[in-house]
Amino acid sequence: MTETHRMISPEDAVYMDNNATTRLAPEVLAAMMPYLQDYYGNPSSMHRFGGQLGRVMAEARQKVATLLGAASEEIVFTSCGTESDSTAILSALQSFPEKRHIVTTRVEHPAVKNLCENLDSLTGHKHRLTRLPVAADGTLDLQKYEESLSDDTAIVSVMWANNETGVIFPIAEMARMARERGILFHTDAVQAVGKIPINLQDIAIDFLSLSGHKLHGPKGIGVLFVRRGTPFVPYLVGGHQEKGRRGGTENVAAIVGLGRACELAAEKMAEENTRVKALRDRLEEGLLASIPHSMLNGHKQDRLPNTTNVSFEFVEGEAILLHMDQYNICASSGSACTSGSLEPSHVLRAMGVPFTAAHGSIRYSLSIYNTEAEIDFVLEKMPPIIAGLREMSPFWKADA
Amino acid sequence: MWEYTNKVQQHFLHPKNVGEIDNPDGTGDVGSLACGDALKLTFKLDDKGVIADAKFKTFGCASAIASSSVLTEMIIGMTLDEAAKVTNEDIADRLGGLPKEKMHCSVMGREALEAAIANYRGLKLPMAEGEVVCECFGVTDLEVIRAIQESNLRSVEEITNFTKAGGGCGKCLDRLREILVATTHQGSGLVQIVDKNKRPQRMTTLQKIKKIEEALEREIRPGLRKDGGDIELVDVDGDFVLVSLRGACTSCTKSRTTLKEFVEKKLRELVLDSLIVEEAK
């Protein structure tokens, strides 16, 4: 934003935008360093200097599998969550070329949403897309979901938890309903992994996507879980890496980092769901109490422990964020101006959030690195920011 | 993250002239909550007809607030005729530039100013009388055409950046492309948008003259007379309608706009949609 290129230091940032990306855990960086600095070999090499990295990757793969309750051979490393999503959906369509129906929701991340909306031009075949609506609190109607499933359905792709509101969908039950009909089930679990317990042994999911940088791991690494026995067609075709399921030389350092991040996530899971959740609740209750005409977006209980999405009526999100930025408070907004498009977030619109509120929505997403003092700081700064902008707003009536 | 200039940041963080003038001489209200930005501009004239005070209330992003603030600063001290010449480019320039996706914020400032001046003069806004092209953001063809001409736009994406048209459901994108092609090809403001569904009408010259006279008297003169102006029909040659502006209109800097966007538009609507209005020299 500034013309001078002064960097905002991490010590100064009050970082509450963890659904966008997270801080690389120092333990993760430490685990990665040898593979960035010294062990630069290629795991596919015949010589031991390169080949020894195969064992290192196997350990990391096991750690990821453990966090998910999966077997290590079910873990395919990719470059990001988006690649995992594309791989899963396109694989299912190629495995069942006679099936041309996809079930998804109106609140998916663009990685799934835009792929599904452009399948016809991408594949050259016509597809039928069911985009399940959500209620005002962001939850799905399971009956509508069940009715949408048909013999023609190739795959269901439903996110585990929504990135904007944190609302959690009943994935276990939805996967079971798909399985009963022989339909493949994919979930974009990028926001859920590391924040809530997941055990794929008990759940009839065929594909699951996750992303390293959402759980204090590095950017540029993702995972696609592919259940053993699930038909699979690779997306990146090339070398024999990942048992032929994903070509391309392995990003060894990032894979090691992700393994360590998954280990840490398991260790911190309890803290995430107690201390972080308490911080989130304090922030949310404080904001709603101190700022009139503010409201929570999304279901209050069925939600990630770290996320709160609050609308401040009659003011615009970008303006709010840039005032917060003056105090180095980092968050996100579903407003039109911040989305790069001219319309507010598709998630809030699907929920029917009124325009008076959609444009003024702010998402705070916390992590284990947040402190009580930071919550106090944000609670102190927010009311005057909102009051100042409202004074400027032609829609705001002071006595309202 | 947008790259905002220091000037934009200053006006956003410390806006000038926030508020609403009591009993203003002119009020301009544009935008809406649904559109994501809105601006209410009020001004007061002194006894010499100079803008003595101007205030704004804006709902919108940083560049909308900065555009509003700098606009009030620019027009205080101007006569209405001077203020009427302020363009969205002037507003953006004063801010040291705006990101291209945010140019519509400066357009909103200019529209509010126009609306406030029209409100003072008791005129209807010519721009708003066009045909709505973009339903999501309520943008008319006349607004699109003017943006294309004034800011030299060359793509539909640029039209969206400047007017927001096409930024919602996207249904009007083909129509915007048509308008862009028609406008850039015809140049010089003589824009004619052919409605394919309408068959060309045939009329004798005498019929045209009669209908034009009728439209001038009933729909056009009353508006101009409010501002102390008038209009006379000089000649009709095919589709060319030669007119002469009288009274206050002769010295008005906006006379060409009035001619094209008010007189011509009205005559096309009421008489024949192929008419081209020109001033007799």
Boltz contact constraints between the chains, C-beta under 6 A:
constraints:
  - contact:
      token1: [A, 1]
      token2: [B, 4]
      max_distance: 6.0
  - contact:
      token1: [A, 3]
      token2: [B, 6]
      max_distance: 6.0
  - contact:
      token1: [A, 316]
      token2: [B, 59]
      max_distance: 6.0
  - contact:
      token1: [A, 316]
      token2: [B, 60]
      max_distance: 6.0
  - contact:
      token1: [A, 316]
      token2: [B, 61]
      max_distance: 6.0
  - contact:
      token1: [A, 318]
      token2: [B, 61]
      max_distance: 6.0
  - contact:
      token1: [A, 318]
      token2: [B, 62]
      max_distance: 6.0
  - contact:
      token1: [A, 319]
      token2: [B, 61]
      max_distance: 6.0
  - contact:
      token1: [A, 319]
      token2: [B, 62]
      max_distance: 6.0
  - contact:
      token1: [A, 322]
      token2: [B, 62]
      max_distance: 6.0
  - contact:
      token1: [A, 336]
      token2: [B, 36]
      max_distance: 6.0
  - contact:
      token1: [A, 337]
      token2: [B, 61]
      max_distance: 6.0
  - contact:
      token1: [A, 342]
      token2: [B, 164]
      max_distance: 6.0
  - contact:
      token1: [A, 342]
      token2: [B, 167]
      max_distance: 6.0
  - contact:
      token1: [A, 343]
      token2: [B, 168]
      max_distance: 6.0
  - contact:
      token1: [A, 355]
      token2: [B, 33]
      max_distance: 6.0
  - contact:
      token1: [A, 355]
      token2: [B, 34]
      max_distance: 6.0
  - contact:
      token1: [A, 356]
      token2: [B, 33]
      max_distance: 6.0
  - contact:
      token1: [A, 359]
      token2: [B, 36]
      max_distance: 6.0
  - contact:
      token1: [A, 392]
      token2: [B, 18]
      max_distance: 6.0
  - contact:
      token1: [A, 392]
      token2: [B, 57]
      max_distance: 6.0
  - contact:
      token1: [A, 392]
      token2: [B, 58]
      max_distance: 6.0
  - contact:
      token1: [A, 393]
      token2: [B, 59]
      max_distance: 6.0
  - contact:
      token1: [A, 394]
      token2: [B, 38]
      max_distance: 6.0
  - contact:
      token1: [A, 394]
      token2: [B, 40]
      max_distance: 6.0
  - contact:
      token1: [A, 394]
      token2: [B, 57]
      max_distance: 6.0
  - contact:
      token1: [A, 394]
      token2: [B, 59]
      max_distance: 6.0
  - contact:
      token1: [A, 395]
      token2: [B, 33]
      max_distance: 6.0
  - contact:
      token1: [A, 395]
      token2: [B, 59]
      max_distance: 6.0
